[in-house]
Amino acid sequence: MRQRASVSYWVLGVAAVIFAQASVADVVPTTPRPVVLKAARLFDAVSGKLVEPGVVVVSGSKIEAVGSGAKIPDNAQVIDLGDATLLPGFIDAHVHMSQESGPHWYHDWFDNVMRFPAEQALYGAHYAKVTLEAGVTTVRDLGSTDYVALGLRNAINAGMIPGPRMLVANYAIGSTGGHADQDPVPPQRIAVAGPILGVCNGPEECRAAVRYQVKYGADVIKFMPSGGVLSLSDPVDNPQLTQEEMNAIVSEAHNWGRKVAAHCHGDRAAKMAIAAGVDSIEHGTFLQDDTLQEMKKKHVYLVATLFAGAWIGERLDTFPPAIAVKARAAAAQAQQMFQHAAKIGVPIAMGTDAAVEPHGLNAREFSLMTKNGLSNAQALMAGTAGGADLLGLADKTGTLTAGKFADIVAVPGNPLVDMHVTEHPVFVMKEGTVYVGAPDARVAAALP
């Protein structure tokens, strides 16, 4: 018996050593092989100029070196993308990743009521994937329900699903009956919303609404100083909060270290929001030149979402009459406003309002910005360095700079000649992981 016990203990001891060694091997990270990206050119999002040839050295999740003079590690994997341009990963500063409009407004309304949050989250996971594959490596999600966008952000951060880096607002904040409130459904059928769902009246309720969003994980606060297009019960441009309510929302958000995005179609509401200290004006359809000048003076960003307006304008017959009337009024002004903003020199960040139009088409905003006053280089900077500055991520992304995340997109040809090439990325990397353009035959052992 003693002999059997000794043998058993010995076997158990050997097994324990083997298991411990295996466990150590599993938890000790291996050093990732450096990756060198080569292309005909590289876009410098600081100067707005091209660098030829384009070379970026990636080590793990970060950029190690940039430029033709960069030292190439001996064991590097080299990916030669040929006649392409390397750019920082695109940043879309206005999306709604948890939903997407279909061809019929009434069907969408029904789906929003009937789908369970878990089901909607699965749709959101798909939208996140196609957004990343379109070259967008960072987004600011400015409003969702049931905390679906929050769940997407957390799942992406945990590596459970592919998607862009997300900053989320949770529920948008606004007044009863305003653009942040529910449609005018009989209250005995759908419960009336309060501050926890972003609906507030009076400065103290508005402070509470901010605190609720922060409590449940919001990275940014979004509120509705003016009316909106895709809502049934409010005008498109009227002020919907008092100055005291706006002051309370912005000051409370800033006290908690959150930036504030203000949905403003109307000029008077935008003036009030700017006076309250907002960080960006979203849409800005009816902004006047004096308001744009004030935005330039105070470095308040414009996120115009031109693509959303264009998309709706082509499909007005699918919307209820009340919405179609507002959309026509907005469409007549949006591009003219943007042209004035570009001429005045207002800080601009790229944003699409994706969800109004399908996800994954984000880069179409670039061509609309160039059509309305920005140069190709300025539009690219708005969708990279400008977006990073607005989102407070300039130390992490937005430019191809050593030490920043390896968020890198390659597009065919030269985007300073043809902006439409941004709509067809041939390579997408986020934090050193390739999501589009697997190396396959293009990998070389070393630079020639």
SULFEN-V473237 format. One record per run of one state. SS is the DSSP state (helix for helix, strand for strand, loop for the rest). FROM is the first residue (numbers start at 0). TO is the last residue. If there is no record, write none. Layout:
ss=SS from=FROM to=TO
ss=SS from=FROM to=TO
This chain:
ss=loop from=0 to=0
ss=helix from=1 to=26
ss=loop from=27 to=33
ss=strand from=34 to=38
ss=loop from=39 to=39
ss=strand from=40 to=43
ss=loop from=44 to=47
ss=strand from=48 to=50
ss=loop from=51 to=52
ss=strand from=53 to=58
ss=loop from=59 to=60
ss=strand from=61 to=65
ss=loop from=66 to=75
ss=strand from=76 to=79
ss=loop from=80 to=82
ss=strand from=83 to=87
ss=loop from=88 to=88
ss=strand from=89 to=94
ss=loop from=95 to=103
ss=helix from=104 to=113
ss=loop from=114 to=115
ss=helix from=116 to=132
ss=loop from=133 to=134
ss=strand from=135 to=140
ss=loop from=141 to=146
ss=helix from=147 to=156
ss=loop from=157 to=163
ss=strand from=164 to=167
ss=loop from=168 to=171
ss=strand from=172 to=173
ss=loop from=174 to=193
ss=helix from=194 to=196
ss=loop from=197 to=197
ss=strand from=198 to=198
ss=loop from=199 to=201
ss=helix from=202 to=214
ss=loop from=215 to=218
ss=strand from=219 to=222
ss=loop from=223 to=224
ss=strand from=225 to=225
ss=loop from=226 to=237
ss=strand from=238 to=238
ss=loop from=239 to=241
ss=helix from=242 to=254
ss=loop from=255 to=257
ss=strand from=258 to=263
ss=loop from=264 to=265
ss=helix from=266 to=275
ss=loop from=276 to=278
ss=strand from=279 to=282
ss=loop from=283 to=287
ss=helix from=288 to=297
ss=loop from=298 to=299
ss=strand from=300 to=302
ss=loop from=303 to=304
ss=helix from=305 to=312
ss=loop from=313 to=314
ss=helix from=315 to=317
ss=loop from=318 to=319
ss=helix from=320 to=343
ss=loop from=344 to=346
ss=strand from=347 to=347
ss=loop from=348 to=352
ss=strand from=353 to=353
ss=loop from=354 to=362
ss=helix from=363 to=370
ss=loop from=371 to=374
ss=helix from=375 to=381
ss=loop from=382 to=383
ss=helix from=384 to=390
ss=loop from=391 to=403
ss=strand from=404 to=404
ss=loop from=405 to=406
ss=strand from=407 to=411
ss=loop from=412 to=417
ss=helix from=418 to=422
ss=loop from=423 to=423
ss=strand from=424 to=429
ss=loop from=430 to=431
ss=strand from=432 to=435
ss=loop from=436 to=438
ss=helix from=439 to=441
ss=strand from=442 to=443
ss=loop from=444 to=447
